[in-house]
Amino acid sequence: MTDLDALGARWLAVWPQALAVWGRTSRMHAPVLHTQPCHVGSWAWYTTDDPEVHVDLTVVAERGIEDHALAVLAHEVGHHLLAPVDRLTALRIAARIRVGLIDMDHLIGLVDNIWCDLLINDRLQRQAGVDRATLAQTVGAAQADNPLGLLVGRTYEILWGLPRGRLAEEGKAAEDHAHLCARLVRAYARDPVGGAAGFARLVRMHLDPEWLRAQGGGAATGGFACGGDQSDDDSIPYGLATDPTLGAPATHPAIDPRVVGTTETPDEHPVVLVPGGEGGAGNVLQPAALHALLTALGSPASAQRVAAAWYREHAAGHLVPFPVREGPTRSEELLGGLDTWEIGDDLSTIDWSGTMAASPVVVPGVTTVQRAYHDDESAQERPRPVDLDLYLDSSGSMPDPSAVYAPVALAGAVLALSALRAGARVQATTWSGHGDVVGTDGFTRDVDAVLHAVVAHIGGGTSFPLALLERTHLGSPGTPATATGPTHVAVISDDGVSTMFRPWSAQGEQPDDTAALALEAAGGGGSLVLQVSAPARDRILAMCGDYDVYTVTSEDDLVTFARDFARTTWGRPGRARS
């Protein structure tokens, strides 16, 4: 039986050499060596949340690779320095793998790990002099019933000039695909994100989901792959939602000019630029696609949480100033000298320090003193930003922000985040039919709570919550309004906004002046941000009174809206803070 403690000591002694393989400046703390089975499915793995290498010594002994510490440890360091490096890059690689696999989301993690391992192992074998080939041979060649393992094994044989049959059963691998795979690895040796989709598309036909599920990840690759990233990190890193490359079509290596050396790329996939779309070069992942990716990788993040992160990131580039009104001038008390405290003055105003300094014997009205104060007329109250009362239409006619790109939701996020950045409070309310309301339940500075309301979707009827608008700005007999200062009222909707001025009832559309009275009481102006046609816009203009109306149907329109909103709304009396 192997002495695992002694084995661990031997492996720890090799750790500095494993780091040096990647350069003299490489730094990581020592690996975690487990002497009890971890049931990860491999002998080693890496975590991106807390950059750390783990080794299951029980599997090392079981697979007979005790003498391959350098090859194993240097490989895991490669996950830290080459692929995937960090959480953002790991998700970018996985997103491209998902595009190439098309409809096999449950295999994203497996294919992702194989791709990263190919890049790392080839660099170690060819450039660093680390013998990964002998490690792979010790583990055993891929067998004839394992098409994915055969492809990977034969690819390694081609990359490293090994005899056929050393890492894959001779004559069983798809030779043309193995050669393409080897060229793909070399072409994208330093670009794991760029080559991931092509690799996934190439290996897709070698994946038998049922066989893979029965065999497990390690067996599926013939034992060439490590345990991959076992991180528990479920964060959504900034930069993922706005990456313009992640939704581009996957180019098969056979027609990839970087792989086959052609100077022209066949027009296999016409490029169609759709804001927030997933179907063309230059497009980003839509919220639903991003959620599907994270779910496939085991993240428990809900669709609403993912959507909130998506819109927050997209709104960041469009944040605009928010109105700040100067407060009234007031005097501020300044400390003066000491005056005599006389009998009859307030006893609490005696300055006992000054009194005792003047004489150790206290004689009221003779030795007692009090502090004098002077007024500073130049002081002003701190300016208070105008709060935001935001209403978002979530009726059946509006898109679900957690599924597809919704310009109106992005407009709402821009308004809310702009207000919060200026220090204002926000009340965000998503509404649909009568009584169907999701919101912050009052004004708040909690960004997460506000964005959760922005991306909520009800999908019912259409009835603007006039009762909430009235309670917020007008109050009721015996109950004051919940808004406590100047507030801007903003409504994100389509033509359903008409129920704000003419509520639907059994008697038909009846005019209602609640919205107009609330706008006057709010004192910060009002805006209607609408996804409507030109005729519908004209009809709403005829009934909305002093509310400003903006139409938003695309991201370009959103930028125009943000600019116009800053100029027209904040150009009113007061001062804008940038």
MODA-V663651 format. One record per residue. N is the residue number from 1. OMEGA is omega in radians with two decimals (* if undefined). Layout:
{{N,OMEGA} {N,OMEGA}}
This chain:
{{1,-3.12} {2,3.05} {3,-3.03} {4,3.10} {5,3.11} {6,3.10} {7,3.12} {8,3.12} {9,3.11} {10,-3.11} {11,3.11} {12,3.13} {13,-3.12} {14,-3.03} {15,3.11} {16,3.11} {17,3.12} {18,3.08} {19,-3.09} {20,3.10} {21,-3.08} {22,3.10} {23,-3.07} {24,-3.11} {25,-3.14} {26,-3.11} {27,2.96} {28,3.07} {29,-3.02} {30,-3.12} {31,3.05} {32,-3.10} {33,-3.09} {34,3.11} {35,3.04} {36,-3.10} {37,-3.14} {38,3.08} {39,3.09} {40,-3.13} {41,3.12} {42,-3.12} {43,-3.12} {44,3.10} {45,-3.05} {46,3.07} {47,-3.11} {48,-3.11} {49,3.00} {50,-3.00} {51,-2.99} {52,3.10} {53,3.09} {54,3.09} {55,3.06} {56,-3.07} {57,3.11} {58,3.11} {59,3.09} {60,3.13} {61,-3.12} {62,-3.10} {63,3.07} {64,-3.10} {65,-3.11} {66,-3.07} {67,-3.09} {68,-3.11} {69,-3.09} {70,-3.11} {71,-3.12} {72,-3.06} {73,3.11} {74,3.09} {75,-3.12} {76,3.03} {77,3.10} {78,3.06} {79,-3.14} {80,-2.99} {81,-3.09} {82,-3.08} {83,0.18} {84,3.11} {85,-3.07} {86,-3.07} {87,-3.12} {88,-3.13} {89,3.11} {90,3.14} {91,3.08} {92,3.09} {93,-3.12} {94,3.12} {95,3.12} {96,3.06} {97,-3.13} {98,3.12} {99,-3.13} {100,-3.13} {101,3.07} {102,-3.01} {103,-3.13} {104,-3.07} {105,-3.09} {106,3.13} {107,-3.12} {108,-3.10} {109,-3.14} {110,-3.09} {111,3.08} {112,-3.10} {113,3.12} {114,-3.12} {115,3.13} {116,-3.14} {117,3.11} {118,-3.13} {119,-3.11} {120,-3.07} {121,-3.13} {122,3.11} {123,3.14} {124,-3.07} {125,-3.02} {126,-3.00} {127,-3.04} {128,3.13} {129,3.09} {130,-3.01} {131,3.06} {132,-3.11} {133,-3.14} {134,3.07} {135,-3.14} {136,3.14} {137,3.11} {138,3.12} {139,3.09} {140,-3.14} {141,3.08} {142,-3.09} {143,-3.01} {144,-3.11} {145,-3.08} {146,-3.05} {147,3.14} {148,3.12} {149,3.10} {150,3.14} {151,-3.12} {152,-3.13} {153,3.13} {154,3.08} {155,3.10} {156,3.11} {157,3.14} {158,-3.12} {159,-2.99} {160,3.11} {161,-3.13} {162,3.09} {163,3.09} {164,3.11} {165,-3.11} {166,-3.12} {167,3.09} {168,-3.10} {169,-2.97} {170,3.04} {171,-3.07} {172,-3.09} {173,3.07} {174,-2.98} {175,-3.10} {176,3.13} {177,3.11} {178,3.10} {179,3.08} {180,-3.13} {181,3.13} {182,3.12} {183,3.10} {184,3.13} {185,-3.14} {186,-3.09} {187,-3.08} {188,-3.07} {189,-3.13} {190,-3.11} {191,-3.08} {192,3.12} {193,-3.07} {194,-3.09} {195,-3.02} {196,-3.09} {197,3.11} {198,3.10} {199,3.14} {200,3.14} {201,-3.14} {202,-3.04} {203,-3.06} {204,-3.11} {205,3.10} {206,-3.11} {207,3.02} {208,-3.00} {209,-3.10} {210,3.13} {211,3.13} {212,-3.14} {213,-3.12} {214,-3.05} {215,-3.05} {216,-3.04} {217,-3.08} {218,-3.14} {219,-3.08} {220,-3.11} {221,-3.14} {222,3.12} {223,-3.11} {224,-3.02} {225,3.05} {226,-3.10} {227,3.10} {228,-3.12} {229,3.13} {230,-3.09} {231,3.03} {232,-3.10} {233,3.11} {234,3.13} {235,3.09} {236,-3.00} {237,3.10} {238,-3.13} {239,-3.12} {240,-3.05} {241,-3.08} {242,3.11} {243,-3.04} {244,-3.09} {245,-2.94} {246,-3.13} {247,-3.12} {248,3.12} {249,3.11} {250,3.11} {251,3.12} {252,-3.13} {253,-3.11} {254,3.13} {255,3.11} {256,-3.10} {257,3.09} {258,-3.10} {259,-3.04} {260,3.01} {261,3.10} {262,-3.11} {263,-3.13} {264,3.10} {265,3.11} {266,-3.12} {267,-3.09} {268,-3.12} {269,3.09} {270,-3.11} {271,3.08} {272,-3.10} {273,3.12} {274,-3.12} {275,3.11} {276,-3.04} {277,-3.12} {278,-2.95} {279,-3.14} {280,3.13} {281,-3.13} {282,3.13} {283,3.08} {284,3.08} {285,3.04} {286,-3.11} {287,-3.12} {288,3.12} {289,3.11} {290,3.11} {291,3.11} {292,3.11} {293,-3.11} {294,3.12} {295,3.12} {296,-3.14} {297,3.06} {298,3.14} {299,3.11} {300,-3.08} {301,3.13} {302,3.12} {303,-3.14} {304,3.13} {305,3.12} {306,3.14} {307,3.12} {308,3.10} {309,-3.13} {310,-3.09} {311,3.10} {312,-3.13} {313,-3.14} {314,-3.13} {315,-3.03} {316,-3.12} {317,-3.08} {318,-3.10} {319,-3.01} {320,3.11} {321,3.08} {322,-3.01} {323,3.07} {324,3.13} {325,3.09} {326,3.08} {327,3.14} {328,3.10} {329,3.09} {330,3.11} {331,3.12} {332,-3.09} {333,3.07} {334,3.14} {335,3.08} {336,3.13} {337,-3.13} {338,3.07} {339,3.12} {340,3.03} {341,-3.08} {342,3.12} {343,-3.06} {344,3.05} {345,3.13} {346,-3.09} {347,-3.08} {348,-3.09} {349,3.13} {350,3.03} {351,-3.01} {352,3.10} {353,3.11} {354,3.13} {355,-3.11} {356,3.10} {357,-3.14} {358,-3.13} {359,3.09} {360,3.11} {361,-3.09} {362,3.07} {363,-3.11} {364,3.13} {365,-3.13} {366,-3.12} {367,-3.11} {368,-3.14} {369,3.07} {370,-3.08} {371,3.07} {372,3.13} {373,3.11} {374,-3.14} {375,3.03} {376,-3.04} {377,-3.07} {378,-3.08} {379,3.10} {380,3.02} {381,3.10} {382,-3.13} {383,-3.14} {384,3.12} {385,3.09} {386,3.14} {387,-3.11} {388,3.03} {389,-2.95} {390,3.13} {391,-3.09} {392,3.13} {393,3.11} {394,3.10} {395,-3.07} {396,-3.13} {397,-3.10} {398,3.13} {399,3.09} {400,-3.09} {401,-3.14} {402,-3.13} {403,-3.08} {404,3.09} {405,-3.14} {406,-3.12} {407,-3.12} {408,3.10} {409,3.10} {410,3.08} {411,3.10} {412,3.12} {413,3.11} {414,-3.14} {415,-3.07} {416,-3.11} {417,3.07} {418,3.14} {419,-3.12} {420,3.13} {421,3.14} {422,-3.14} {423,3.13} {424,3.01} {425,-3.10} {426,2.91} {427,-3.11} {428,-3.09} {429,3.02} {430,-3.02} {431,3.10} {432,3.13} {433,-3.10} {434,3.13} {435,3.13} {436,-3.04} {437,2.99} {438,-3.10} {439,-3.09} {440,3.14} {441,3.14} {442,-3.13} {443,-3.07} {444,2.99} {445,-3.14} {446,-3.07} {447,-3.09} {448,3.14} {449,-3.14} {450,-3.12} {451,3.07} {452,3.10} {453,-3.13} {454,-3.05} {455,3.12} {456,3.13} {457,-3.13} {458,3.05} {459,3.13} {460,3.14} {461,-3.08} {462,3.09} {463,-3.08} {464,-3.10} {465,-3.12} {466,-3.14} {467,3.12} {468,3.11} {469,3.13} {470,-3.14} {471,-3.09} {472,-2.98} {473,-3.10} {474,-3.08} {475,3.12} {476,3.14} {477,-3.14} {478,-3.13} {479,-3.12} {480,3.07} {481,-3.13} {482,3.04} {483,-3.03} {484,3.12} {485,3.12} {486,-3.04} {487,3.05} {488,3.12} {489,3.14} {490,-3.12} {491,3.10} {492,-3.00} {493,2.92} {494,-3.11} {495,3.03} {496,3.11} {497,3.14} {498,3.11} {499,3.08} {500,-3.09} {501,3.11} {502,-3.10} {503,3.10} {504,3.12} {505,-3.14} {506,3.14} {507,-3.12} {508,-3.13} {509,3.14} {510,3.12} {511,3.14} {512,-3.09} {513,-3.13} {514,-3.10} {515,-3.13} {516,-3.14} {517,3.12} {518,3.13} {519,3.13} {520,-3.11} {521,-3.10} {522,3.04} {523,-3.12} {524,3.14} {525,-3.13} {526,-3.12} {527,3.02} {528,3.14} {529,-2.88} {530,3.01} {531,-3.01} {532,3.04} {533,-3.14} {534,3.11} {535,3.13} {536,3.11} {537,3.14} {538,-3.14} {539,-3.14} {540,3.10} {541,-3.09} {542,-3.07} {543,-2.95} {544,3.07} {545,-3.05} {546,3.09} {547,3.03} {548,-3.07} {549,3.09} {550,3.06} {551,-3.11} {552,3.10} {553,-3.14} {554,3.13} {555,3.08} {556,3.09} {557,-3.13} {558,3.12} {559,3.10} {560,3.12} {561,-3.10} {562,-3.14} {563,-3.13} {564,-3.13} {565,3.13} {566,-3.06} {567,-3.04} {568,-3.10} {569,-3.05} {570,3.03} {571,3.10} {572,-3.11} {573,-3.10} {574,-3.08} {575,3.11} {576,3.09} {577,-3.14} {578,*}}
